[in-house]
Amino acid sequence: MSKFGDLIDANIPVLLDFFTEWNEQSTAMHPVLRDVAAALGDKAKVIKIDVEKNKELSEALRVKGLPTLMIYKGGEMKWRQSGEQDANTLISIVQQYV
């Protein structure tokens, strides 16, 4: 989990997407997250985390519903929500922490 600590300890917002390939809402978020990443550029990071491959982390963060989206900045969780979001909503939420 130390890698996760390094990941979220950035001075820019880090948007995490917890997903699985077999979950329809999770896969529907992939193009949305690409748009968000493109719009934000180097002002934020967008990282997808497959819960199947990261069970320990997912359990530690109590990820239940998919997709689960979280924003971290400076090692601290700033925002969290489960379910689909549109690109414009996500961009405006992340920009609050830039």
C-alpha positions as CSV (number, residue, x, y, z in Angstrom):
1,M,0.0,0.0,0.0
2,S,3.0,2.3,0.2
3,K,2.7,2.8,-3.6
4,F,-0.9,4.0,-3.0
5,G,0.4,6.5,-0.4
6,D,2.9,7.9,-3.0
7,L,0.2,8.1,-5.6
8,I,-2.2,10.2,-3.5
9,D,0.4,12.4,-1.9
10,A,0.5,14.6,-4.9
11,N,0.1,18.4,-4.7
12,I,-2.4,18.2,-7.6
13,P,-5.8,16.5,-7.3
14,V,-5.8,12.7,-8.1
15,L,-9.1,11.4,-9.4
16,L,-9.3,7.6,-8.7
17,D,-11.8,5.4,-10.5
18,F,-12.3,2.0,-8.9
19,F,-13.8,-0.3,-11.5
20,T,-14.1,-3.8,-12.9
21,E,-14.3,-4.9,-16.5
22,W,-17.5,-6.9,-16.0
23,N,-19.4,-3.9,-14.5
24,E,-21.4,-2.0,-17.2
25,Q,-21.3,1.3,-15.4
26,S,-17.6,1.0,-14.8
27,T,-16.8,0.4,-18.4
28,A,-19.2,3.2,-19.4
29,M,-17.0,5.6,-17.4
30,H,-13.8,4.8,-19.4
31,P,-14.5,7.3,-22.2
32,V,-15.8,9.9,-19.7
33,L,-12.5,9.6,-17.7
34,R,-10.5,10.0,-20.9
35,D,-12.3,13.3,-21.6
36,V,-11.8,14.4,-18.0
37,A,-8.0,13.6,-18.2
38,A,-7.7,15.4,-21.5
39,A,-9.6,18.5,-20.3
40,L,-7.5,18.8,-17.0
41,G,-4.2,18.1,-18.6
42,D,-1.3,18.3,-16.1
43,K,-3.5,20.1,-13.5
44,A,-4.7,16.7,-12.2
45,K,-4.2,13.0,-12.5
46,V,-6.8,10.5,-13.4
47,I,-6.1,6.9,-12.4
48,K,-8.2,3.8,-12.9
49,I,-7.9,1.0,-10.3
50,D,-9.2,-2.5,-11.1
51,V,-10.8,-3.8,-7.8
52,E,-10.2,-7.4,-9.0
53,K,-6.4,-6.8,-9.1
54,N,-6.4,-4.5,-6.0
55,K,-8.7,-6.3,-3.5
56,E,-6.7,-5.3,-0.4
57,L,-6.8,-1.6,-1.3
58,S,-10.5,-1.8,-2.3
59,E,-11.4,-3.4,1.0
60,A,-9.3,-0.9,3.0
61,L,-11.1,2.0,1.3
62,R,-14.5,0.2,1.7
63,V,-15.3,0.3,-2.0
64,K,-18.7,-1.4,-2.4
65,G,-20.5,0.1,-5.4
66,L,-18.9,0.4,-8.8
67,P,-17.7,2.6,-10.1
68,T,-16.5,4.5,-7.0
69,L,-14.7,7.8,-7.7
70,M,-12.5,9.5,-5.2
71,I,-10.4,12.7,-5.2
72,Y,-7.3,12.9,-3.1
73,K,-4.9,15.8,-2.7
74,G,-1.9,15.9,-0.5
75,G,-2.7,12.5,0.8
76,E,-6.2,13.4,2.0
77,M,-9.5,12.3,0.6
78,K,-11.4,15.4,-0.6
79,W,-14.4,13.9,-2.3
80,R,-16.0,10.4,-2.9
81,Q,-19.0,9.1,-4.7
82,S,-20.3,5.9,-6.2
83,G,-22.0,5.7,-9.5
84,E,-21.6,7.2,-12.9
85,Q,-20.8,10.9,-13.4
86,D,-20.7,12.9,-16.6
87,A,-17.4,14.5,-17.7
88,N,-18.5,18.2,-17.1
89,T,-19.5,17.4,-13.5
90,L,-16.3,15.6,-12.8
91,I,-14.2,18.3,-14.3
92,S,-15.9,21.0,-12.2
93,I,-15.5,19.0,-9.0
94,V,-11.8,18.3,-9.6
95,Q,-11.2,22.0,-10.5
96,Q,-12.3,22.9,-7.0
97,Y,-9.1,21.3,-5.7
98,V,-6.6,22.5,-8.3
